[in-house]
Amino acid sequence: MPSEGNNTRLVLEKAVELFKQAGLQKGQILLVTDSVNGDKALDAVKALDNYTLSILGVGTADGAPIALPEGGFLKDEQGTIVIPN
């Protein structure tokens, strides 16, 4: 996606728009996310028509350490491992 955020409705609308621009009347959408606001996304899901949606949930409610490419984990200024939630 071109920007950060978690606007599921907008993501689904953009996916359908891209399919239609490509001339595809059917398609499969794979949404990989750490959260979904079901109330706000419900209308967009209902409007998918011939496009199927699969959702892969990732992450935990408690967060997890951020692995660094060189090994180890991201730490703050005090040397404590950063755990985003």
Secondary structure as UniProt FT lines:
FT   HELIX           8..21
FT   TURN            22..23
FT   STRAND          27..33
FT   HELIX           38..46
FT   TURN            47..50
FT   STRAND          51..57
FT   TURN            61..62
FT   TURN            69..70
FT   TURN            77..78
//
